[in-house]
């Protein structure tokens, strides 16, 4: 069976999530289906749920972003960075990824999709020193919240915000991160659930602000 035959059919809700940017989301998804497994970006089991589990799942967090500079830490295949850059052309993104072959994929997608609002940096989060600092930072399936806090907090400007994609155990991750939350003086730490009103699987996001100036 070809990858395209194994892949999930584009759901109707994708048009709601991406609006007039749907053709770009479709082009990115098609390329991920064609080459993602070969390049080690996704596993074969992800194809039957590529839209619902990955593309729409990432796209629904777009309303949480504000115009400014957003970093995607450990961007990998571009989930959520490329997807969010498609959905929010009014927001600037920097995709931070340490692996060379993934950086090459991200650079290629930026060119193929004409994403003028995206730059790609090859670096580990611990080594990345954005200038100016980020307004918001996101990450998906990178690490536990307790470990993401010391990675992400130093990247943010005063008053900047973390918008971190998490699973069903998001509330438990917040509880386990109590020491790091106190150390970095995080404010407004919360779990936001998105997507239910669209009839899709819930996407959970942990949000938190670093202290303001």
C-alpha positions as CSV (number, residue, x, y, z in Angstrom):
1,X,0.0,0.0,0.0
2,X,1.3,3.5,-0.9
3,X,1.7,6.0,1.9
4,X,-1.0,8.2,0.2
5,X,-3.5,5.3,0.4
6,X,-2.7,4.7,4.1
7,X,-3.1,8.4,5.0
8,X,-6.1,9.8,6.7
9,X,-8.5,11.7,4.4
10,X,-8.5,15.4,5.0
11,X,-11.4,16.1,7.5
12,X,-13.9,18.9,6.8
13,X,-12.9,20.7,10.0
14,X,-9.5,21.5,8.4
15,X,-11.2,24.2,6.4
16,X,-12.5,25.8,9.7
17,X,-9.0,25.6,11.3
18,X,-7.0,26.9,8.3
19,X,-9.5,29.0,6.3
20,X,-7.9,30.4,3.1
21,X,-4.6,28.9,4.2
22,X,-5.9,25.4,3.7
23,X,-4.0,24.8,0.4
24,X,-0.7,25.4,2.2
25,X,-1.7,23.0,5.1
26,X,-2.7,20.5,2.5
27,X,0.6,20.8,0.6
28,X,2.6,20.4,3.8
29,X,0.5,17.4,4.9
30,X,0.9,15.7,1.5
31,X,4.7,16.1,1.6
32,X,4.8,14.8,5.2
33,X,2.8,11.8,4.0
34,X,5.1,11.2,1.0
35,X,8.4,11.6,2.7
36,X,8.0,11.8,6.5
37,X,8.5,8.2,7.3
38,X,11.5,7.9,4.9
39,X,13.1,11.0,6.6
40,X,12.4,9.7,10.1
41,X,10.0,12.5,10.8
42,X,6.9,10.4,11.6
43,X,6.2,6.7,12.1
44,X,4.1,4.5,9.8
45,X,1.4,4.3,12.4
46,X,0.8,8.1,12.2
47,X,-0.4,8.1,8.6
48,X,-4.0,7.0,9.3
49,X,-4.3,9.9,11.8
50,X,-2.0,12.4,10.2
51,X,-4.7,15.2,10.0
52,X,-6.5,14.6,13.3
53,X,-3.5,13.7,15.5
54,X,-1.0,16.1,14.0
55,X,-2.2,18.8,11.6
56,X,-5.5,19.8,13.1
57,X,-4.2,19.0,16.6
58,X,-1.5,21.6,16.1
59,X,-3.6,24.1,14.2
60,X,-6.3,24.6,16.9
61,X,-3.8,26.3,19.1
62,X,-3.3,29.1,16.6
63,X,-5.8,31.5,18.3
64,X,-3.6,31.5,21.4
65,X,-0.8,33.2,19.6
66,X,-0.3,36.9,19.4
67,X,1.5,39.0,16.7
68,X,5.1,39.0,17.7
69,X,8.0,36.5,17.7
70,X,7.1,32.9,18.6
71,X,9.7,30.1,19.1
72,X,9.0,26.4,18.4
73,X,11.5,24.4,20.5
74,X,12.4,21.0,19.1
75,X,10.4,21.7,16.0
76,X,11.2,18.3,14.4
77,X,8.9,17.8,11.4
78,X,7.4,21.3,11.9
79,X,4.8,20.2,14.4
80,X,3.5,22.6,15.6
81,X,5.8,25.3,14.1
82,X,5.2,25.0,10.4
83,X,1.5,24.3,10.9
84,X,1.1,27.4,13.1
85,X,3.1,29.5,10.6
86,X,0.6,28.5,8.0
87,X,-2.4,29.3,10.2
88,X,-1.0,32.6,11.5
89,X,0.8,34.5,8.7
90,X,0.6,37.6,11.0
91,X,3.0,36.0,13.5
92,X,6.7,35.5,13.1
93,X,8.2,32.2,14.0
94,X,11.7,30.8,14.7
95,X,11.9,27.0,14.6
96,X,14.7,25.7,16.8
97,X,15.9,22.1,16.0
98,X,19.3,20.5,16.7
99,X,19.2,17.6,14.1
100,X,20.7,18.5,10.7
101,X,18.3,16.4,8.6
102,X,15.3,17.9,10.3
103,X,16.6,21.4,9.9
104,X,17.0,20.6,6.2
105,X,13.4,19.5,6.0
106,X,12.2,22.6,7.8
107,X,14.3,24.9,5.5
108,X,12.9,23.1,2.5
109,X,9.3,23.5,3.7
110,X,9.8,27.2,4.3
111,X,10.8,27.6,0.7
112,X,8.3,25.3,-0.9
113,X,5.4,26.9,1.1
114,X,6.6,30.4,0.7
115,X,6.5,31.1,4.5
116,X,8.1,34.5,4.7
117,X,7.2,34.6,8.5
118,X,9.5,31.7,9.4
119,X,13.2,31.3,10.1
120,X,15.0,28.1,11.1
121,X,17.9,27.8,13.6
122,X,19.9,24.7,14.2
123,X,20.5,24.6,18.0
124,X,19.5,23.0,21.2
125,X,17.1,25.0,23.3
126,X,19.8,25.3,26.0
127,X,22.2,27.0,23.5
128,X,19.7,29.2,21.8
129,X,19.9,32.9,22.6
130,X,17.3,34.8,20.6
131,X,17.7,38.5,20.2
132,X,15.3,40.0,20.7
133,X,13.9,37.6,23.1
134,X,10.7,35.7,22.3
135,X,7.1,36.9,22.9
136,X,5.9,33.4,23.2
137,X,7.4,29.9,23.0
138,X,5.8,26.6,22.1
139,X,6.8,22.9,22.1
140,X,5.2,19.6,21.4
141,X,6.3,16.2,22.7
142,X,9.7,17.5,23.7
143,X,9.9,17.0,27.5
144,X,8.0,17.2,30.7
145,X,6.8,20.7,31.8
146,X,9.3,20.7,34.7
147,X,12.2,20.3,32.2
148,X,10.7,22.7,29.6
149,X,10.5,25.5,32.1
150,X,14.3,26.0,32.5
151,X,14.7,25.6,28.7
152,X,12.0,28.0,27.7
153,X,11.8,30.7,30.4
154,X,15.2,32.3,29.6
155,X,14.1,32.6,25.9
156,X,11.2,34.9,26.8
157,X,11.0,38.6,27.1
158,X,9.6,40.0,30.4
159,X,5.9,39.1,30.4
160,X,6.4,36.5,27.7
161,X,4.3,33.3,27.6
162,X,4.8,29.6,27.2
163,X,2.2,27.8,25.1
164,X,3.2,24.2,25.4
165,X,1.3,21.3,23.9
166,X,0.6,18.5,26.3
167,X,-1.4,15.3,26.7
168,X,-4.0,14.1,29.1
169,X,-1.6,14.3,32.0
170,X,-1.1,18.1,31.7
171,X,-2.5,18.9,35.1
172,X,-0.2,16.3,36.7
173,X,2.8,17.8,34.9
174,X,2.0,21.2,36.4
175,X,1.8,19.7,39.9
176,X,5.2,17.9,39.3
177,X,6.8,21.2,38.2
178,X,6.0,23.1,41.4
179,X,9.6,23.8,42.3
180,X,10.5,25.0,38.8
181,X,7.4,27.2,38.7
182,X,8.4,28.8,41.9
183,X,12.1,29.2,40.9
184,X,11.1,31.0,37.6
185,X,8.3,32.9,39.3
186,X,5.8,31.8,36.6
187,X,2.4,33.4,36.7
188,X,-1.1,32.3,35.4
189,X,-0.1,28.7,35.0
190,X,-3.1,26.9,33.5
191,X,-4.3,24.1,31.3
192,X,-6.3,25.2,28.2
193,X,-8.4,22.7,26.3
194,X,-9.1,23.3,22.6
195,X,-10.9,21.7,19.8
196,X,-13.9,20.2,21.5
197,X,-16.3,22.7,20.0
198,X,-15.0,21.7,16.6
199,X,-15.8,18.0,17.2
200,X,-12.1,16.9,17.2
201,X,-9.9,15.3,19.8
202,X,-9.1,17.8,22.6
203,X,-5.7,19.5,22.4
204,X,-4.3,20.4,25.8
205,X,-2.0,23.3,26.2
206,X,-0.1,24.4,29.4
207,X,0.2,28.2,29.4
208,X,2.4,30.2,31.8
209,X,3.8,33.7,31.9
210,X,7.3,34.8,33.0
211,X,7.4,37.9,35.2
212,X,6.9,41.3,33.5
213,X,9.4,44.1,33.4
